[in-house]
Amino acid sequence: MKEGISVEERLSRKQDKPSEDLSCNWHYKKSPSYSDFASTDLSGEWCIFVSPTDMDDAWSKISSAIEAEQLIFAKVSTALRSMGRDGHVICVYTRDWADRQDLMRARKVLQSLGFVKELGYKRDIDTRNRIYGSGESYLRA
């Protein structure tokens, strides 16, 4: 812990690096031209699981792609959310899980950023219906 900063202040101060942030569960990033994103029965996300040591670099890549308008919206778990877990998750959203072309376009962007291992795509309606575990992915690519 940094000297001169109380525990209370450390817990309430938002950090730029999600791996160091204990003030909130998630960091969010949205495309500059797409301001009305909301989780709906049609939206869904590619789930990228990363180790604590790789997380800030991975989030930086995703964040840059969003700023460049290659992706529309994402969130990443912070140190607070990931306590007691093996790593972090980055969720990269699309508007409509039925739009297979857009799902694969977003997946290709992720591959171009170095996320080449197979990823799962989860529909938000499945999350709302509490579908978790081995059958939670709508698509794997």
Secondary structure, DSSP 4 states (H G I P E B T S, - for coil): --TT--HHHHHHSPPSSGGG--S-SEEEEE-TT-------SS-EEEEEEE-HHHHHHHHHHHHHHHHTTSS-EEEEE-TTTTTTSSSEEEEEEES-TT-HHHHHHHHHHHHHTT--S--EEEEHHHHHTT--STT--SEE-
